[in-house]
């Protein structure tokens, strides 16, 4: 939805985006990759107002932080 501006599930173009800095209340904060809130990674949430489908995106610059975090476990392939 981020790139296409269209919901992959229902085809709606009524998409809303919530972006945070990782320091908001506990229900909308970013991903904790360290011991303090200052190490949180920002998350962009895209929500389809047609069907409720959601996507979450982390900025490319924060992906390395996630990879280095002991909290992020690799998924076995």
N, CA, C and O atoms as a Tripos MOL2 file, in Angstrom:
@<TRIPOS>MOLECULE
protein
  308   307    77     0     0
PROTEIN
NO_CHARGES

@<TRIPOS>ATOM
      1 N           0.8180   -1.1890    0.0000 N.3       1 UNK1
      2 CA          0.0000    0.0000    0.0000 C.3       1 UNK1
      3 C           0.8590    1.2480    0.0000 C.2       1 UNK1
      4 O           0.4690    2.2830   -0.5410 O.2       1 UNK1
      5 N           2.0380    1.1440    0.6140 N.am      2 UNK2
      6 CA          2.9000    2.3140    0.6950 C.3       2 UNK2
      7 C           3.2710    2.8190   -0.7030 C.2       2 UNK2
      8 O           3.1790    4.0140   -0.9810 O.2       2 UNK2
      9 N           3.6860    1.9130   -1.5690 N.am      3 UNK3
     10 CA          4.0950    2.3310   -2.9070 C.3       3 UNK3
     11 C           2.9210    2.4200   -3.8820 C.2       3 UNK3
     12 O           2.8540    3.3460   -4.6910 O.2       3 UNK3
     13 N           1.9970    1.4600   -3.8070 N.am      4 UNK4
     14 CA          0.9280    1.3820   -4.8030 C.3       4 UNK4
     15 C          -0.2310    2.3400   -4.5170 C.2       4 UNK4
     16 O          -1.0060    2.6720   -5.4130 O.2       4 UNK4
     17 N          -0.3420    2.7820   -3.2560 N.am      5 UNK5
     18 CA         -1.4620    3.6370   -2.8350 C.3       5 UNK5
     19 C          -2.8060    2.9390   -3.0300 C.2       5 UNK5
     20 O          -3.8400    3.5900   -3.1810 O.2       5 UNK5
     21 N          -2.7780    1.6010   -3.0250 N.am      6 UNK6
     22 CA         -3.9820    0.7980   -3.2020 C.3       6 UNK6
     23 C          -3.8960   -0.4260   -2.2970 C.2       6 UNK6
     24 O          -2.8210   -1.0020   -2.1290 O.2       6 UNK6
     25 N          -5.0090   -0.8170   -1.7240 N.am      7 UNK7
     26 CA         -5.0540   -1.9780   -0.8440 C.3       7 UNK7
     27 C          -4.9220   -3.2580   -1.6710 C.2       7 UNK7
     28 O          -5.6700   -3.4500   -2.6290 O.2       7 UNK7
     29 N          -3.9770   -4.1380   -1.3110 N.am      8 UNK8
     30 CA         -3.8180   -5.3780   -2.0660 C.3       8 UNK8
     31 C          -4.9430   -6.3790   -1.8010 C.2       8 UNK8
     32 O          -5.1060   -7.3390   -2.5550 O.2       8 UNK8
     33 N          -5.7100   -6.1650   -0.7530 N.am      9 UNK9
     34 CA         -6.7840   -7.1000   -0.3920 C.3       9 UNK9
     35 C          -8.1040   -6.7490   -1.0680 C.2       9 UNK9
     36 O          -8.7420   -7.6150   -1.6670 O.2       9 UNK9
     37 N          -8.5260   -5.4720   -0.9770 N.am     10 UNK10
     38 CA         -9.8490   -5.1070   -1.5150 C.3      10 UNK10
     39 C          -9.7810   -4.1280   -2.6870 C.2      10 UNK10
     40 O         -10.7970   -3.8800   -3.3370 O.2      10 UNK10
     41 N          -8.5950   -3.5640   -2.9680 N.am     11 UNK11
     42 CA         -8.4500   -2.6450   -4.0970 C.3      11 UNK11
     43 C          -8.7820   -1.1960   -3.7950 C.2      11 UNK11
     44 O          -8.6890   -0.3490   -4.6840 O.2      11 UNK11
     45 N          -9.1700   -0.8900   -2.5610 N.am     12 UNK12
     46 CA         -9.5330    0.4800   -2.2030 C.3      12 UNK12
     47 C          -8.3190    1.4130   -2.2830 C.2      12 UNK12
     48 O          -7.1790    1.0060   -2.0600 O.2      12 UNK12
     49 N          -8.6030    2.6610   -2.6060 N.am     13 UNK13
     50 CA         -7.5690    3.7030   -2.6060 C.3      13 UNK13
     51 C          -7.6950    4.6040   -1.3730 C.2      13 UNK13
     52 O          -6.9610    5.5850   -1.2460 O.2      13 UNK13
     53 N          -8.6090    4.2800   -0.4770 N.am     14 UNK14
     54 CA         -8.8110    5.0640    0.7470 C.3      14 UNK14
     55 C          -7.8650    4.5310    1.8200 C.2      14 UNK14
     56 O          -8.2550    3.7480    2.6860 O.2      14 UNK14
     57 N          -6.6170    4.9760    1.7400 N.am     15 UNK15
     58 CA         -5.5480    4.5060    2.6250 C.3      15 UNK15
     59 C          -5.1330    5.6470    3.5490 C.2      15 UNK15
     60 O          -5.0050    6.7910    3.1130 O.2      15 UNK15
     61 N          -4.9250    5.3330    4.8220 N.am     16 UNK16
     62 CA         -4.4490    6.3300    5.7880 C.3      16 UNK16
     63 C          -3.1150    5.8590    6.3490 C.2      16 UNK16
     64 O          -2.8740    4.6590    6.4740 O.2      16 UNK16
     65 N          -2.2560    6.8040    6.6820 N.am     17 UNK17
     66 CA         -0.9350    6.4830    7.2070 C.3      17 UNK17
     67 C          -0.7300    7.1590    8.5560 C.2      17 UNK17
     68 O          -1.0090    8.3460    8.7270 O.2      17 UNK17
     69 N          -0.2440    6.3860    9.4920 N.am     18 UNK18
     70 CA          0.1340    6.9070   10.8030 C.3      18 UNK18
     71 C           1.6340    6.7140   10.9400 C.2      18 UNK18
     72 O           2.1370    5.5950   10.8330 O.2      18 UNK18
     73 N           2.3460    7.8080   11.1790 N.am     19 UNK19
     74 CA          3.7890    7.7470   11.3560 C.3      19 UNK19
     75 C           4.1040    8.2510   12.7500 C.2      19 UNK19
     76 O           3.5680    9.2690   13.1880 O.2      19 UNK19
     77 N           4.9730    7.5370   13.4440 N.am     20 UNK20
     78 CA          5.3650    8.0130   14.7690 C.3      20 UNK20
     79 C           6.8730    8.0650   14.8780 C.2      20 UNK20
     80 O           7.5960    7.5740   14.0120 O.2      20 UNK20
     81 N           7.3300    8.6670   15.9520 N.am     21 UNK21
     82 CA          8.7640    8.7940   16.1680 C.3      21 UNK21
     83 C           9.2760    7.7820   17.1750 C.2      21 UNK21
     84 O          10.4380    7.8460   17.5790 O.2      21 UNK21
     85 N           8.4300    6.8510   17.5870 N.am     22 UNK22
     86 CA          8.8450    5.8460   18.5500 C.3      22 UNK22
     87 C           8.6760    6.2590   19.9910 C.2      22 UNK22
     88 O           9.0010    5.4800   20.8870 O.2      22 UNK22
     89 N           8.1740    7.4690   20.2530 N.am     23 UNK23
     90 CA          8.0760    7.9580   21.6260 C.3      23 UNK23
     91 C           6.6430    8.2630   22.0450 C.2      23 UNK23
     92 O           6.4260    8.9760   23.0260 O.2      23 UNK23
     93 N           5.6700    7.7390   21.3240 N.am     24 UNK24
     94 CA          4.2800    8.0080   21.6580 C.3      24 UNK24
     95 C           3.8070    7.0370   22.7270 C.2      24 UNK24
     96 O           4.6090    6.2950   23.2940 O.2      24 UNK24
     97 N           2.5090    7.0380   23.0040 N.am     25 UNK25
     98 CA          1.9910    6.1520   24.0400 C.3      25 UNK25
     99 C           2.2370    4.6850   23.6780 C.2      25 UNK25
    100 O           2.5710    4.3690   22.5360 O.2      25 UNK25
    101 N           2.0730    3.8070   24.6430 N.am     26 UNK26
    102 CA          2.4760    2.4100   24.4700 C.3      26 UNK26
    103 C           1.7450    1.6900   23.3470 C.2      26 UNK26
    104 O           2.2660    0.7010   22.8310 O.2      26 UNK26
    105 N           0.5700    2.1370   22.9490 N.am     27 UNK27
    106 CA         -0.1560    1.4510   21.8900 C.3      27 UNK27
    107 C           0.3210    1.8380   20.4960 C.2      27 UNK27
    108 O           0.0460    1.1220   19.5330 O.2      27 UNK27
    109 N           1.0260    2.9510   20.3690 N.am     28 UNK28
    110 CA          1.4520    3.3980   19.0420 C.3      28 UNK28
    111 C           2.9510    3.6080   18.9300 C.2      28 UNK28
    112 O           3.4230    4.1120   17.9110 O.2      28 UNK28
    113 N           3.7130    3.2330   19.9500 N.am     29 UNK29
    114 CA          5.1520    3.4770   19.8880 C.3      29 UNK29
    115 C           5.8220    2.5990   18.8410 C.2      29 UNK29
    116 O           5.2240    1.6430   18.3480 O.2      29 UNK29
    117 N           7.0380    2.9220   18.5110 N.am     30 UNK30
    118 CA          7.7910    2.1460   17.5440 C.3      30 UNK30
    119 C           8.2530    0.8320   18.1450 C.2      30 UNK30
    120 O           7.7990    0.4310   19.2160 O.2      30 UNK30
    121 N           9.1490    0.1730   17.4520 N.am     31 UNK31
    122 CA          9.6800   -1.1090   17.8870 C.3      31 UNK31
    123 C          10.8650   -0.8640   18.8130 C.2      31 UNK31
    124 O          11.7950   -0.1360   18.4650 O.2      31 UNK31
    125 N          10.8260   -1.4760   19.9940 N.am     32 UNK32
    126 CA         11.9230   -1.3420   20.9570 C.3      32 UNK32
    127 C          13.0570   -2.2760   20.5480 C.2      32 UNK32
    128 O          12.8870   -3.4960   20.5490 O.2      32 UNK32
    129 N          14.2120   -1.7140   20.2000 N.am     33 UNK33
    130 CA         15.3540   -2.5430   19.8100 C.3      33 UNK33
    131 C          16.4670   -2.5130   20.8490 C.2      33 UNK33
    132 O          17.4770   -3.2020   20.7030 O.2      33 UNK33
    133 N          16.2820   -1.7200   21.8930 N.am     34 UNK34
    134 CA         17.2790   -1.6150   22.9480 C.3      34 UNK34
    135 C          16.6040   -1.4980   24.2960 C.2      34 UNK34
    136 O          15.4140   -1.7780   24.4400 O.2      34 UNK34
    137 N          17.3790   -1.0810   25.2800 N.am     35 UNK35
    138 CA         16.8960   -1.0390   26.6600 C.3      35 UNK35
    139 C          16.0860    0.2160   26.9860 C.2      35 UNK35
    140 O          15.3370    0.2170   27.9630 O.2      35 UNK35
    141 N          16.2120    1.2680   26.2060 N.am     36 UNK36
    142 CA         15.5130    2.5190   26.5070 C.3      36 UNK36
    143 C          14.5960    2.9120   25.3580 C.2      36 UNK36
    144 O          14.7170    2.3890   24.2500 O.2      36 UNK36
    145 N          13.6770    3.8380   25.6270 N.am     37 UNK37
    146 CA         12.7990    4.3190   24.5630 C.3      37 UNK37
    147 C          13.5670    5.0920   23.4940 C.2      37 UNK37
    148 O          13.0630    5.2920   22.3890 O.2      37 UNK37
    149 N          14.7630    5.5190   23.8140 N.am     38 UNK38
    150 CA         15.5620    6.2690   22.8470 C.3      38 UNK38
    151 C          16.1450    5.3720   21.7680 C.2      38 UNK38
    152 O          16.6740    5.8630   20.7700 O.2      38 UNK38
    153 N          16.0520    4.0620   21.9600 N.am     39 UNK39
    154 CA         16.5320    3.1290   20.9480 C.3      39 UNK39
    155 C          15.3950    2.5820   20.0920 C.2      39 UNK39
    156 O          15.6190    1.6980   19.2650 O.2      39 UNK39
    157 N          14.1810    3.0910   20.2760 N.am     40 UNK40
    158 CA         13.0500    2.6270   19.4770 C.3      40 UNK40
    159 C          13.2110    2.9900   18.0110 C.2      40 UNK40
    160 O          13.8240    4.0020   17.6700 O.2      40 UNK40
    161 N          12.6580    2.1600   17.1570 N.am     41 UNK41
    162 CA         12.6640    2.3860   15.7190 C.3      41 UNK41
    163 C          11.2640    2.8560   15.3130 C.2      41 UNK41
    164 O          10.2660    2.2750   15.7370 O.2      41 UNK41
    165 N          11.1940    3.8790   14.5130 N.am     42 UNK42
    166 CA          9.9240    4.4180   14.0480 C.3      42 UNK42
    167 C           9.2400    3.4400   13.0970 C.2      42 UNK42
    168 O           9.9010    2.7450   12.3260 O.2      42 UNK42
    169 N           7.9140    3.3930   13.1580 N.am     43 UNK43
    170 CA          7.1190    2.5170   12.2980 C.3      43 UNK43
    171 C           6.0420    3.3380   11.6030 C.2      43 UNK43
    172 O           5.3590    4.1440   12.2340 O.2      43 UNK43
    173 N           5.8970    3.1280   10.2950 N.am     44 UNK44
    174 CA          4.8080    3.7400    9.5380 C.3      44 UNK44
    175 C           3.7230    2.6780    9.4020 C.2      44 UNK44
    176 O           4.0000    1.5550    8.9820 O.2      44 UNK44
    177 N           2.4970    3.0280    9.7530 N.am     45 UNK45
    178 CA          1.3800    2.0950    9.6500 C.3      45 UNK45
    179 C           0.4130    2.5820    8.5780 C.2      45 UNK45
    180 O          -0.0660    3.7150    8.6250 O.2      45 UNK45
    181 N           0.1350    1.7150    7.6190 N.am     46 UNK46
    182 CA         -0.8030    2.0210    6.5340 C.3      46 UNK46
    183 C          -2.0530    1.1860    6.7570 C.2      46 UNK46
    184 O          -1.9770   -0.0320    6.9180 O.2      46 UNK46
    185 N          -3.2140    1.8530    6.7660 N.am     47 UNK47
    186 CA         -4.4820    1.1960    7.0590 C.3      47 UNK47
    187 C          -5.4740    1.4740    5.9360 C.2      47 UNK47
    188 O          -5.6820    2.6220    5.5430 O.2      47 UNK47
    189 N          -6.0780    0.4160    5.4330 N.am     48 UNK48
    190 CA         -7.1150    0.5500    4.4100 C.3      48 UNK48
    191 C          -8.4350    0.8450    5.1020 C.2      48 UNK48
    192 O          -8.8680    0.0950    5.9760 O.2      48 UNK48
    193 N          -9.0700    1.9370    4.7100 N.am     49 UNK49
    194 CA        -10.3720    2.2860    5.2890 C.3      49 UNK49
    195 C         -11.5070    1.5350    4.6060 C.2      49 UNK49
    196 O         -12.6660    1.6820    4.9930 O.2      49 UNK49
    197 N         -11.1900    0.7340    3.6000 N.am     50 UNK50
    198 CA        -12.2020   -0.0850    2.9570 C.3      50 UNK50
    199 C         -12.4260   -1.4110    3.6650 C.2      50 UNK50
    200 O         -13.5650   -1.8430    3.8400 O.2      50 UNK50
    201 N         -11.3270   -2.0630    4.0780 N.am     51 UNK51
    202 CA        -11.4650   -3.3960    4.6730 C.3      51 UNK51
    203 C         -10.7090   -3.5750    5.9880 C.2      51 UNK51
    204 O         -10.8980   -4.5750    6.6810 O.2      51 UNK51
    205 N          -9.8520   -2.6110    6.3330 N.am     52 UNK52
    206 CA         -9.1110   -2.7020    7.5840 C.3      52 UNK52
    207 C          -7.7540   -3.3710    7.4710 C.2      52 UNK52
    208 O          -7.0540   -3.5030    8.4750 O.2      52 UNK52
    209 N          -7.3660   -3.7940    6.2840 N.am     53 UNK53
    210 CA         -6.0440   -4.3950    6.0820 C.3      53 UNK53
    211 C          -4.9720   -3.3970    6.4970 C.2      53 UNK53
    212 O          -5.1120   -2.1990    6.2480 O.2      53 UNK53
    213 N          -3.8990   -3.8770    7.1310 N.am     54 UNK54
    214 CA         -2.8210   -2.9840    7.5700 C.3      54 UNK54
    215 C          -1.4680   -3.4880    7.1190 C.2      54 UNK54
    216 O          -1.2620   -4.6890    6.9400 O.2      54 UNK54
    217 N          -0.5450   -2.5520    6.9370 N.am     55 UNK55
    218 CA          0.8610   -2.8380    6.6840 C.3      55 UNK55
    219 C           1.6790   -1.9610    7.6120 C.2      55 UNK55
    220 O           1.2780   -0.8490    7.9560 O.2      55 UNK55
    221 N           2.8330   -2.4790    8.0120 N.am     56 UNK56
    222 CA          3.7550   -1.6890    8.8260 C.3      56 UNK56
    223 C           5.1110   -1.6660    8.1270 C.2      56 UNK56
    224 O           5.5820   -2.6900    7.6320 O.2      56 UNK56
    225 N           5.7300   -0.4930    8.0920 N.am     57 UNK57
    226 CA          7.0150   -0.3190    7.4250 C.3      57 UNK57
    227 C           7.9940    0.3600    8.3650 C.2      57 UNK57
    228 O           7.6390    1.2670    9.1180 O.2      57 UNK57
    229 N           9.2230   -0.0960    8.3010 N.am     58 UNK58
    230 CA         10.3400    0.5180    9.0190 C.3      58 UNK58
    231 C          11.2170    1.1730    7.9670 C.2      58 UNK58
    232 O          11.4200    0.6090    6.8920 O.2      58 UNK58
    233 N          11.7400    2.3570    8.2650 N.am     59 UNK59
    234 CA         12.5720    3.0560    7.2790 C.3      59 UNK59
    235 C          13.8500    2.2500    7.0060 C.2      59 UNK59
    236 O          14.3680    1.5840    7.9020 O.2      59 UNK59
    237 N          14.3520    2.3120    5.7710 N.am     60 UNK60
    238 CA         15.5690    1.5700    5.4370 C.3      60 UNK60
    239 C          16.7370    1.8880    6.3610 C.2      60 UNK60
    240 O          17.5630    1.0160    6.6340 O.2      60 UNK60
    241 N          16.8170    3.1190    6.8440 N.am     61 UNK61
    242 CA         17.9050    3.4980    7.7400 C.3      61 UNK61
    243 C          17.8410    2.8230    9.1000 C.2      61 UNK61
    244 O          18.8580    2.7190    9.7860 O.2      61 UNK61
    245 N          16.6570    2.3620    9.5000 N.am     62 UNK62
    246 CA         16.5060    1.7090   10.8010 C.3      62 UNK62
    247 C          16.6160    0.1910   10.7320 C.2      62 UNK62
    248 O          16.6620   -0.4620   11.7740 O.2      62 UNK62
    249 N          16.6590   -0.3840    9.5390 N.am     63 UNK63
    250 CA         16.7190   -1.8390    9.4170 C.3      63 UNK63
    251 C          17.9930   -2.3940   10.0460 C.2      63 UNK63
    252 O          17.9580   -3.4630   10.6560 O.2      63 UNK63
    253 N          19.1080   -1.6980    9.9130 N.am     64 UNK64
    254 CA         20.3590   -2.1710   10.5180 C.3      64 UNK64
    255 C          20.2350   -2.2260   12.0390 C.2      64 UNK64
    256 O          20.7700   -3.1370   12.6700 O.2      64 UNK64
    257 N          19.5360   -1.2580   12.6300 N.am     65 UNK65
    258 CA         19.2970   -1.2880   14.0830 C.3      65 UNK65
    259 C          18.5460   -2.5550   14.4710 C.2      65 UNK65
    260 O          18.8680   -3.1930   15.4740 O.2      65 UNK65
    261 N          17.5460   -2.9160   13.6740 N.am     66 UNK66
    262 CA         16.7770   -4.1270   13.9530 C.3      66 UNK66
    263 C          17.6490   -5.3700   13.8530 C.2      66 UNK66
    264 O          17.5550   -6.2710   14.6870 O.2      66 UNK66
    265 N          18.4960   -5.4160   12.8330 N.am     67 UNK67
    266 CA         19.3520   -6.5810   12.6410 C.3      67 UNK67
    267 C          20.3520   -6.7580   13.7800 C.2      67 UNK67
    268 O          20.7200   -7.8830   14.1190 O.2      67 UNK67
    269 N          20.7880   -5.6520   14.3650 N.am     68 UNK68
    270 CA         21.7790   -5.7080   15.4450 C.3      68 UNK68
    271 C          21.1490   -5.9210   16.8180 C.2      68 UNK68
    272 O          21.8620   -6.1900   17.7850 O.2      68 UNK68
    273 N          19.8520   -5.8060   16.9190 N.am     69 UNK69
    274 CA         19.1780   -5.9390   18.2130 C.3      69 UNK69
    275 C          19.1030   -7.4000   18.6460 C.2      69 UNK69
    276 O          18.7770   -8.2790   17.8490 O.2      69 UNK69
    277 N          19.4060   -7.6450   19.9050 N.am     70 UNK70
    278 CA         19.2780   -9.0000   20.4500 C.3      70 UNK70
    279 C          17.8130   -9.3770   20.6220 C.2      70 UNK70
    280 O          17.5020  -10.5510   20.8210 O.2      70 UNK70
    281 N          16.9150   -8.4130   20.5490 N.am     71 UNK71
    282 CA         15.4780   -8.6790   20.6870 C.3      71 UNK71
    283 C          14.8670   -9.2190   19.3890 C.2      71 UNK71
    284 O          13.8190   -9.8640   19.4220 O.2      71 UNK71
    285 N          15.5080   -8.9630   18.2620 N.am     72 UNK72
    286 CA         14.9950   -9.4130   16.9700 C.3      72 UNK72
    287 C          15.6140  -10.7570   16.6350 C.2      72 UNK72
    288 O          16.8150  -10.8510   16.3830 O.2      72 UNK72
    289 N          14.8090  -11.7740   16.6340 N.am     73 UNK73
    290 CA         15.2800  -13.1280   16.3430 C.3      73 UNK73
    291 C          15.0410  -13.4480   14.8740 C.2      73 UNK73
    292 O          13.9480  -13.2150   14.3560 O.2      73 UNK73
    293 N          16.0730  -13.9900   14.1900 N.am     74 UNK74
    294 CA         15.8690  -14.3640   12.7910 C.3      74 UNK74
    295 C          14.8740  -15.5160   12.6770 C.2      74 UNK74
    296 O          14.8240  -16.3930   13.5390 O.2      74 UNK74
    297 N          14.1010  -15.5040   11.6310 N.am     75 UNK75
    298 CA         13.1540  -16.5830   11.3820 C.3      75 UNK75
    299 C          13.8800  -17.6440   10.5590 C.2      75 UNK75
    300 O          14.4220  -17.3430    9.4950 O.2      75 UNK75
    301 N          13.8930  -18.8700   11.0420 N.am     76 UNK76
    302 CA         14.5620  -19.9550   10.3340 C.3      76 UNK76
    303 C          13.8550  -20.2240    9.0200 C.2      76 UNK76
    304 O          12.6260  -20.2380    8.9440 O.2      76 UNK76
    305 N          14.6520  -20.4370    7.9930 N.am     77 UNK77
    306 CA         14.0650  -20.6790    6.6600 C.3      77 UNK77
    307 C          14.0560  -22.1450    6.3420 C.2      77 UNK77
    308 O          13.6020  -22.5410    5.2680 O.2      77 UNK77
@<TRIPOS>BOND
     1     1     2 1
     2     2     3 1
     3     3     4 2
     4     3     5 am
     5     5     6 1
     6     6     7 1
     7     7     8 2
     8     7     9 am
     9     9    10 1
    10    10    11 1
    11    11    12 2
    12    11    13 am
    13    13    14 1
    14    14    15 1
    15    15    16 2
    16    15    17 am
    17    17    18 1
    18    18    19 1
    19    19    20 2
    20    19    21 am
    21    21    22 1
    22    22    23 1
    23    23    24 2
    24    23    25 am
    25    25    26 1
    26    26    27 1
    27    27    28 2
    28    27    29 am
    29    29    30 1
    30    30    31 1
    31    31    32 2
    32    31    33 am
    33    33    34 1
    34    34    35 1
    35    35    36 2
    36    35    37 am
    37    37    38 1
    38    38    39 1
    39    39    40 2
    40    39    41 am
    41    41    42 1
    42    42    43 1
    43    43    44 2
    44    43    45 am
    45    45    46 1
    46    46    47 1
    47    47    48 2
    48    47    49 am
    49    49    50 1
    50    50    51 1
    51    51    52 2
    52    51    53 am
    53    53    54 1
    54    54    55 1
    55    55    56 2
    56    55    57 am
    57    57    58 1
    58    58    59 1
    59    59    60 2
    60    59    61 am
    61    61    62 1
    62    62    63 1
    63    63    64 2
    64    63    65 am
    65    65    66 1
    66    66    67 1
    67    67    68 2
    68    67    69 am
    69    69    70 1
    70    70    71 1
    71    71    72 2
    72    71    73 am
    73    73    74 1
    74    74    75 1
    75    75    76 2
    76    75    77 am
    77    77    78 1
    78    78    79 1
    79    79    80 2
    80    79    81 am
    81    81    82 1
    82    82    83 1
    83    83    84 2
    84    83    85 am
    85    85    86 1
    86    86    87 1
    87    87    88 2
    88    87    89 am
    89    89    90 1
    90    90    91 1
    91    91    92 2
    92    91    93 am
    93    93    94 1
    94    94    95 1
    95    95    96 2
    96    95    97 am
    97    97    98 1
    98    98    99 1
    99    99   100 2
   100    99   101 am
   101   101   102 1
   102   102   103 1
   103   103   104 2
   104   103   105 am
   105   105   106 1
   106   106   107 1
   107   107   108 2
   108   107   109 am
   109   109   110 1
   110   110   111 1
   111   111   112 2
   112   111   113 am
   113   113   114 1
   114   114   115 1
   115   115   116 2
   116   115   117 am
   117   117   118 1
   118   118   119 1
   119   119   120 2
   120   119   121 am
   121   121   122 1
   122   122   123 1
   123   123   124 2
   124   123   125 am
   125   125   126 1
   126   126   127 1
   127   127   128 2
   128   127   129 am
   129   129   130 1
   130   130   131 1
   131   131   132 2
   132   131   133 am
   133   133   134 1
   134   134   135 1
   135   135   136 2
   136   135   137 am
   137   137   138 1
   138   138   139 1
   139   139   140 2
   140   139   141 am
   141   141   142 1
   142   142   143 1
   143   143   144 2
   144   143   145 am
   145   145   146 1
   146   146   147 1
   147   147   148 2
   148   147   149 am
   149   149   150 1
   150   150   151 1
   151   151   152 2
   152   151   153 am
   153   153   154 1
   154   154   155 1
   155   155   156 2
   156   155   157 am
   157   157   158 1
   158   158   159 1
   159   159   160 2
   160   159   161 am
   161   161   162 1
   162   162   163 1
   163   163   164 2
   164   163   165 am
   165   165   166 1
   166   166   167 1
   167   167   168 2
   168   167   169 am
   169   169   170 1
   170   170   171 1
   171   171   172 2
   172   171   173 am
   173   173   174 1
   174   174   175 1
   175   175   176 2
   176   175   177 am
   177   177   178 1
   178   178   179 1
   179   179   180 2
   180   179   181 am
   181   181   182 1
   182   182   183 1
   183   183   184 2
   184   183   185 am
   185   185   186 1
   186   186   187 1
   187   187   188 2
   188   187   189 am
   189   189   190 1
   190   190   191 1
   191   191   192 2
   192   191   193 am
   193   193   194 1
   194   194   195 1
   195   195   196 2
   196   195   197 am
   197   197   198 1
   198   198   199 1
   199   199   200 2
   200   199   201 am
   201   201   202 1
   202   202   203 1
   203   203   204 2
   204   203   205 am
   205   205   206 1
   206   206   207 1
   207   207   208 2
   208   207   209 am
   209   209   210 1
   210   210   211 1
   211   211   212 2
   212   211   213 am
   213   213   214 1
   214   214   215 1
   215   215   216 2
   216   215   217 am
   217   217   218 1
   218   218   219 1
   219   219   220 2
   220   219   221 am
   221   221   222 1
   222   222   223 1
   223   223   224 2
   224   223   225 am
   225   225   226 1
   226   226   227 1
   227   227   228 2
   228   227   229 am
   229   229   230 1
   230   230   231 1
   231   231   232 2
   232   231   233 am
   233   233   234 1
   234   234   235 1
   235   235   236 2
   236   235   237 am
   237   237   238 1
   238   238   239 1
   239   239   240 2
   240   239   241 am
   241   241   242 1
   242   242   243 1
   243   243   244 2
   244   243   245 am
   245   245   246 1
   246   246   247 1
   247   247   248 2
   248   247   249 am
   249   249   250 1
   250   250   251 1
   251   251   252 2
   252   251   253 am
   253   253   254 1
   254   254   255 1
   255   255   256 2
   256   255   257 am
   257   257   258 1
   258   258   259 1
   259   259   260 2
   260   259   261 am
   261   261   262 1
   262   262   263 1
   263   263   264 2
   264   263   265 am
   265   265   266 1
   266   266   267 1
   267   267   268 2
   268   267   269 am
   269   269   270 1
   270   270   271 1
   271   271   272 2
   272   271   273 am
   273   273   274 1
   274   274   275 1
   275   275   276 2
   276   275   277 am
   277   277   278 1
   278   278   279 1
   279   279   280 2
   280   279   281 am
   281   281   282 1
   282   282   283 1
   283   283   284 2
   284   283   285 am
   285   285   286 1
   286   286   287 1
   287   287   288 2
   288   287   289 am
   289   289   290 1
   290   290   291 1
   291   291   292 2
   292   291   293 am
   293   293   294 1
   294   294   295 1
   295   295   296 2
   296   295   297 am
   297   297   298 1
   298   298   299 1
   299   299   300 2
   300   299   301 am
   301   301   302 1
   302   302   303 1
   303   303   304 2
   304   303   305 am
   305   305   306 1
   306   306   307 1
   307   307   308 2
@<TRIPOS>SUBSTRUCTURE
     1 UNK1         2 RESIDUE 1 A UNK
     2 UNK2         6 RESIDUE 1 A UNK
     3 UNK3        10 RESIDUE 1 A UNK
     4 UNK4        14 RESIDUE 1 A UNK
     5 UNK5        18 RESIDUE 1 A UNK
     6 UNK6        22 RESIDUE 1 A UNK
     7 UNK7        26 RESIDUE 1 A UNK
     8 UNK8        30 RESIDUE 1 A UNK
     9 UNK9        34 RESIDUE 1 A UNK
    10 UNK10       38 RESIDUE 1 A UNK
    11 UNK11       42 RESIDUE 1 A UNK
    12 UNK12       46 RESIDUE 1 A UNK
    13 UNK13       50 RESIDUE 1 A UNK
    14 UNK14       54 RESIDUE 1 A UNK
    15 UNK15       58 RESIDUE 1 A UNK
    16 UNK16       62 RESIDUE 1 A UNK
    17 UNK17       66 RESIDUE 1 A UNK
    18 UNK18       70 RESIDUE 1 A UNK
    19 UNK19       74 RESIDUE 1 A UNK
    20 UNK20       78 RESIDUE 1 A UNK
    21 UNK21       82 RESIDUE 1 A UNK
    22 UNK22       86 RESIDUE 1 A UNK
    23 UNK23       90 RESIDUE 1 A UNK
    24 UNK24       94 RESIDUE 1 A UNK
    25 UNK25       98 RESIDUE 1 A UNK
    26 UNK26      102 RESIDUE 1 A UNK
    27 UNK27      106 RESIDUE 1 A UNK
    28 UNK28      110 RESIDUE 1 A UNK
    29 UNK29      114 RESIDUE 1 A UNK
    30 UNK30      118 RESIDUE 1 A UNK
    31 UNK31      122 RESIDUE 1 A UNK
    32 UNK32      126 RESIDUE 1 A UNK
    33 UNK33      130 RESIDUE 1 A UNK
    34 UNK34      134 RESIDUE 1 A UNK
    35 UNK35      138 RESIDUE 1 A UNK
    36 UNK36      142 RESIDUE 1 A UNK
    37 UNK37      146 RESIDUE 1 A UNK
    38 UNK38      150 RESIDUE 1 A UNK
    39 UNK39      154 RESIDUE 1 A UNK
    40 UNK40      158 RESIDUE 1 A UNK
    41 UNK41      162 RESIDUE 1 A UNK
    42 UNK42      166 RESIDUE 1 A UNK
    43 UNK43      170 RESIDUE 1 A UNK
    44 UNK44      174 RESIDUE 1 A UNK
    45 UNK45      178 RESIDUE 1 A UNK
    46 UNK46      182 RESIDUE 1 A UNK
    47 UNK47      186 RESIDUE 1 A UNK
    48 UNK48      190 RESIDUE 1 A UNK
    49 UNK49      194 RESIDUE 1 A UNK
    50 UNK50      198 RESIDUE 1 A UNK
    51 UNK51      202 RESIDUE 1 A UNK
    52 UNK52      206 RESIDUE 1 A UNK
    53 UNK53      210 RESIDUE 1 A UNK
    54 UNK54      214 RESIDUE 1 A UNK
    55 UNK55      218 RESIDUE 1 A UNK
    56 UNK56      222 RESIDUE 1 A UNK
    57 UNK57      226 RESIDUE 1 A UNK
    58 UNK58      230 RESIDUE 1 A UNK
    59 UNK59      234 RESIDUE 1 A UNK
    60 UNK60      238 RESIDUE 1 A UNK
    61 UNK61      242 RESIDUE 1 A UNK
    62 UNK62      246 RESIDUE 1 A UNK
    63 UNK63      250 RESIDUE 1 A UNK
    64 UNK64      254 RESIDUE 1 A UNK
    65 UNK65      258 RESIDUE 1 A UNK
    66 UNK66      262 RESIDUE 1 A UNK
    67 UNK67      266 RESIDUE 1 A UNK
    68 UNK68      270 RESIDUE 1 A UNK
    69 UNK69      274 RESIDUE 1 A UNK
    70 UNK70      278 RESIDUE 1 A UNK
    71 UNK71      282 RESIDUE 1 A UNK
    72 UNK72      286 RESIDUE 1 A UNK
    73 UNK73      290 RESIDUE 1 A UNK
    74 UNK74      294 RESIDUE 1 A UNK
    75 UNK75      298 RESIDUE 1 A UNK
    76 UNK76      302 RESIDUE 1 A UNK
    77 UNK77      306 RESIDUE 1 A UNK
